[in-house]
Each structure stands twice: as structure tokens, then as C-alpha cells.
Amino acid sequence: MNENKIESQVSETPVLTLEDKLGLVKRKIDKTSHIELDQAQFKKCADRPILFICPARVYEENPETGECIINFENCLECGTCQVVSPEYVKWKNPQGGFGVGYSLG
């Protein structure tokens, strides 16, 4: 294969943002959340790491109330939130048949 052909193939590869990549994840979303959050404990936490540690941006703070909004339908089921903030996040696997569908390749 000549060098020009390789260069043209590389330059044609689209660059995807994180949002673009997250949009490619296949999910079957349940009607009820698999994530529970203790709002009082969340408000007591000065750092609130779940607001920036979640790769899928499941958690966001309501600027008016200071409460945490949970966008559970975005969840990638990595469990990071439960590791970082176990004092106020209770995460469990979605019900059978729901959640993220991982596949090889």
C-alpha cells in the first residue's frame, strides 16, 4: 500500500467527541431509576465529586435548590459514583433486560 493511500484513509477517519461516543452506546431504559441518592448527604458534601467524576454526566446540581438531579438513563453502569460517594449514592444493577448492552468489537 502506498503512503498517499494510507494518509487519505487516516485523514478520513472522523473525530468523535465524548458526547458523540456516548450517543453510540446501546441501552434499554427502564422506567424506574437504579440509582438512589441521599439529598441531605449530597448537600453536606463540600466537594460533590459525582458532579464531575461520572463519564456519562448522570449527575448535575440544580442551581436553584442545590439538589442533585439524576439522569439515570445516561448511566454506563461503571459504578464510579458508588466508589467515589458511597455515603450518599446507592447504585444497583438495572433490572434484568434493562441497561447498557455491551458487545464485543
Beta strands, then each sheet from edge to edge (+ up, - down):
strand 1: 27-28
strand 2: 35-37
strand 3: 59-61
strand 4: 68-70
strand 5: 89-91
strand 6: 99-100
sheet 1: 1+ 6-
sheet 2: 2+ 5-
sheet 3: 3+ 4-
end
